[in-house]
Amino acid sequence: MNQENILEIRNISKSFGAVQALSNVSFTVGRSEIVGLVGDNGAGKSTIINLLMGVYQPDEGDIYFEGKRVTFVSPRNTRAIGIEPVYQSTAVVDLMNLWRNFYLGREVTRSFGPFRVLDKAEMKKKSIEMMWDIGVHVREADESVQYMSGGERQSLCIGRCMEFGGKMLLLDEPTAALSLKETDKVLKFAESVREKGLSEIIVDHNVYHIYPIVDRFVIMGRGRKITELRKADVSAEDVIETLMKL
């Protein structure tokens, strides 16, 4: 594996009964690179994301991360390796407050005699600091996430990845149902994450949304990789024209 790549997918195939969802798909993601994974409905984009999240396992093929062959068996396993998802519906719990969402599954504790107790003060302080650092001016850490906007929720998920040492983001339709202003904010933040050394895969139907921030497009069609296009070599219209020919 080329050490300039953080992720390499080699000849992955996946079927569900008689439906061939992926067939011999291969592509790479470089370090600090943003790859746009695009294609029509049924192209196989979501299946790839679910394979990387450990929701499914491939029938054939191999996945390498940081030069090592890996097997993703669950979302928890994927996060432990350093890959963090940002879903269309956002990976947050509406009825929980900000700090609980931020530290969900990674709670900070401190000693209290022979026991370990939640360090709520530390988690509240850190979650507020991180949200402000990424440009989301929340009022208090006890604020319920259900009152946050869609863009703020997505930013929370991205900030969570940065805070806990994530190495790659998987953004699955991150701007769906967001206003134009929030879409712009989330995409600009996703672009800034690259400057901190993170790699990203962005799944999106709207080429115009993601064109300004991606480095390369991987175009999918009917479970196969059709082609790859470097943004430096094509316009957004060129990418769309390729998709229209599928």
N, C-alpha and C positions, 0 to 999 in steps of 0.2 A: 504493500500500500504506500502510495506517495505521502510522505510525512507532512506535505502542505495541506492535505485533506484531513478533516476531522471525522467525516463520515463517508463510508463507501458502501453502496448497495450493489451486490453482484448477482445478477441473474435470478432475481427473486420472482417466484411464481406463487399464486394463491388462488384456490378455487373454493367455491361454496356449492357443493353438490355438482350440478351440471353447469353452473355458471363459472366461467373463467374470469376472475376479477383482475388478476395480474398475470402477465405472461413474459417471463424472461426480461425483467426490468433491471437496468443497471444505470446508476449515476452517482456522482460524488458531490460533496459539499466541502468547500475549502474553509480554512480557518479564517474567521472574520469575514465570511462571505454570506451574502443573502441570495438565496435561490428561490425564484418564483415557480411554484408547481401549478401549472395551469392546464385546463382541458374542460370539455363539456361534462355534464352530468353522466355518471357511469364510466368515466375515463379511468378510474382507479386511484384518484388522488387521496380520498379518505381512507381507502384500504392501506395505502402506504403509511399514512399517519398512524392508523391503528396498529400496524405492524411495529412501527417504531415505539409506540406506547405500550407494547406488550399485551394489547387486547387480543390480537391474533398472533399466530406464529406462521411463518412461511412454510409452504409445502416443499419448496426447493429454493436453493440459493443461500447466500451468506450475507451477513451485515457486519461491517467492521467499524469500530469507533475508537479513535485515537490509536489506530494501528493494531488493535486487538479484535479478534472475532468475538462477537457478543451474541447472547441470546436474551431477548427481552421477554420476561415471563409475566410481568404485571406493570401497571403504571408506577407503582412504588419502586420497583426495580429500575425502571427507566430513569426516574428522578434521581435515584441514588447514584446512577452512572453520570448524570449531569445534563440530562435532556428534560426540558420543562415545556409543558403544553400551554397554549393560550387558545382556548376553544371559542367558537362562534358565540356560544351561550355563556361564556366565561366560567372559569373553574372556581367559583366562589359560592358560599352558602349565604343566601339572602338574609336569613334570620339571625345570622351571627354578626357581631360588630367587626370593625376594621382590624383591630389587633389580633382577634381570634382567627380571622381569615388569613391574615398575613403569616401567622405562625402555625397554621393548621398542619398537624403531623410533625412539627418541628419545634414544639413548645420549649421555652427556656425555663429551667428550674433552678432552685437554690436550696441549700441545706437549711433545715429547721429542726435542730436537735437530730434525732435519728432518722428523720423523714426528709423527703424531697417534695417541695411545694412549687407551684407555678410562680415565677417571678413576673407578676403582672406589670409592675412599674417599669421594668426593663423592656418588656415587649411593647408596652404602650409608647414608651419614649422612642424606641427604635423604629416602630412602624410609622409614627408621625414623621420622623426625620427622613425616612426613605421616601415617603409620599411627597414631601416638600422638595426633596432632591430631584425628583423626576417631574416636578412642575405641577403636582396636584395639591392644591392648598386646602386640605381637609381641616375641619374645625376641631375635632377631638377624636381620640382613638376609640372611644366607646360608641361612636356613631355607627348605626346599623348600615350595612352594605346595601340594603334594599333602597336606601335613599340616595345612593350614589348614581351618577349617570353611567351609561354604557361605556363611554370612553374612560371614565375614572376606574371602572372595574377592570377593564383590559389593562390599564396602566398598572394597577395593583398586581395583576398576575405577572407582568413583565418585571416589575420591581422586585417581586418575590424571587424570581429566578436570579436576578443580579445579587440579591442579598445572600442567597444560600449557595453561591458558587456554581451556578449553572454554566454550562459551556455551550449549549445550543438551545434555541427556542423553536418550537413547532407552533406556528400561528395558523390555525384552521379557520378561514373566513373571519379574521379578527375585526373587520369593519362592517360586517353585516348588521343591519338595523341601526347603524350609527348615523348621526347627522353629518353633514359635510365638514363642519367645524371639528367635531370629535374625530372623524376619520382622519383629517389632516393631523390632528394632535397625536393620535395613536401611531400613525405611520412615521411621523417625524421622530417620535420616541423610539420606535423600532429601528430606525436608521441610526440614531445616536448610540444604541446598544452595541452596534457593530464596532464603533470606535473604542468600546471598552473590551474588545476582544472576543465577543460572542458571535457565533454563527447562527444562521436562521434559515428555516424553510417556511415560506409563506404560501398558503393555498388561498387562491382568490379567483372569482369569476371575472372581476373587473380589472382588466389589464391596465387601464389608465390609472387606477388607484395605486397600484404597486410599481408601475414602471419607473417612477422617479427614484426608488430606493433599492431596487434589485440589481444584482450584478449579472445574473444569468437566468434564463428561462429554461425549464424542463417542460416540454409539451407532451401531454399524455392523450391517448385516444384509444378507447375500447380495450383498456387494460395493458396497453403497450406504450413504451416510450417512443414517440414519433421522431423527435429531434431535440437538440439543445441549441439555444441561441444566446450569444453574448450580447448584452444590452449595448455595448459599444459599437456593435455591428448592425443593429437594427433599430427601427423606430417602433413605437407602440402600434402603429398601423400595420407594420410588417408582421408583428406577432399575431395580431387579430386576423390578418389575412391568412396566415398559416393555420390558425384554428378553424377558420371558416371553410377551409378545404378538406377538413377531416370528415 
